[in-house]
Amino acid sequence: MITRRKFLATAAAVPAVSYLSLAQAYADTPKSLLVVAQQLDNMTTLDPHVSFEAVGSEIIGNMYQQLVKPNVDDPDVVDPDVAESWEASEDNKTFTFKIRDGITFSSGNELTAEDAAWSLRRTVKLNKSPAFIITQFGFTPENADELIQATDPRTLVIKTVEPTSIGFLIYCLSANIGCVADKQTVMANEVDGDMGSAWLDKNSAGSATFMLDTWRPSDVVVMTVNPNAGYDGPIERVMLRHIVDPSSQMLMLTKGDIDIARDLTAEQLQSIASNDSVKLLRKQQASIMQLSMNVSHEKLSDPKVWEAVKWAIDYDGIKRNILGDTYEVHQSFVPNGLPGALNDTIFTQDIEKAKALLAEAGYPDGFEIEMDHYSAQPYPDIAQALQANLAEIGIKAKLISGENRQVLTKMRARQHQMILSAWGTDYFDPNANADPYIINKDNSDDAASKPFVWRSHFQDEELIALAEDARDESDPEVRIQKYLDLQKKFVHASPFAIMFQKTATVAMRTNVDGVILAPLPNNNSYEEVTKA
């Protein structure tokens, strides 16, 4: 999808507005101001090559263009953004991108291939949390200057250390690490060799529709229109207000003090659905919930037990009675909305089949087991439902509740038996989840790499080989089919009962249109918003 900002060359600048003057505009918000209530306290930076939190990634996505962007309607398609075209060499080690002409940063500087090359090199050299998305192709601070270069103002050349699927590379470049920042502006604010990172924490240097006006941590974020983006819409400012309490968000929304509420609970969304002044927008997110079984535990080492557990779960009942519209049943490691997702429902509750499998595994009377889970809802209610489901086949699960960090610490130490947890996808490619769920090369306790699958002591050489083969496949269509085939095998051959995929819901006033939600937060957008 090519948005208007990619073709229009100019737009009128908007006057600067202070935080205090904006604060007076809460009630009866004007058409030029979009006011959003959202929990903002997980943000630590707005540097596009450092940020790895969901809310920060979303804000960054509204201020920076990337080399490429996932298509909103078709997850198997990547659209041009800063790069208008790309091609791979015959050996699949050299990738040439043609940079679109006529893009201008908010500073007024022209965007060139050097800005794109420098931005990628900057990610590698800073080596912060999201850097692995690009460094997995062999880039290091020492070789980045040689392997990532602008050969002329419109041509970016990327050379990978090993042959690489262009589909894999393109999907990775659609993450925030593919954001193109204004080299001249950022480096003018460099301090002590930080490549401008301290300055970019609370400033922006992008070319997308919006630019940063104000960020007061755990208070407010204000974005104003980038005068050079070619934006022709009615919104001049977007204000994100940090409102922690969902009840306060709902009250402000119904009164018209805000245009959008982002954090309403399932019960609140149900109660507000009949309000004529409010409408709901839903989109599945790349976040999945699963029950993991630690195969180092004697009673969880048999694949027949894994299958029995999967057939014992009442997926539809849990969704209907607990989760409502906040989650959908999903049973594969690639979330719906990402390329190559398997959306088939493989398992439905079948108690007799589950009992038979358990008997074949040598446990006709079941066994006792511990199940850890997050203490925040909806996890306690889901854990109780799973406890009841498992009891029907003789498995007596003792529930252990803990804060998110406590549960994760236990899992990362491989000390769990069963554990109910969630996993969020890091970038827009099936390998983003195939890697952590399957590729475990060293299963020892002191392994250098400790992916999600390692935590449950699971290692399957056949699945690993299939995952690596799919990752490295050069034909995009064949690659997707290989991931589909891999998922069909994985759902039966792994100790992970993947159950649900999260659905994000935006509650908004009925006069608001054009909000875009995507599977990954960096592609959520306010660019097309209008207010009647």
Secondary structure, DSSP 8 states (H G I E B T S, - for coil): ---GGGT-----------HHHHHTT-TT--TTEEEEEE--TT-----TTT--SHHHHHHHHTT--BSEEE-SS-TT-EEESSEEEEEE-TTS-EEEEEE-TT-B-TTS-B--HHHHHHHHHHHHHH--GGGHHHHTTT--TTTHHHHEEEEETTEEEEE-SS---HHHHHHHHTSGGGB---HHHHHTT--TTSTTHHHHTS-----SSEEEEEEETTTEEEEEE-TTS---SS--EEEEEE---HHHHHHHHHHTS-SEE----HHHHHHHTT-TTEEEEEEEEEEEEEEEE-TTSGGG-SHHHHHHHHHH--HHHHIIIIIGGGEEE--SSS-TTSTT----------HHHHHHHHHHTT-TT-EEEEEEEESSTTHHHHHHHHHHHHHTTTEEEEEEEE-HHHHHHHHHTT--SEEEEEEE--SSSTHHHHHHHH--S--STT-S---HHHHTT---HHHHHHHHHHHH-SSHHHHHHHHHHHHHHHHHHSSEEEEEEEEEEEEEETTEE--B--SSGGG-B-TT-EE-
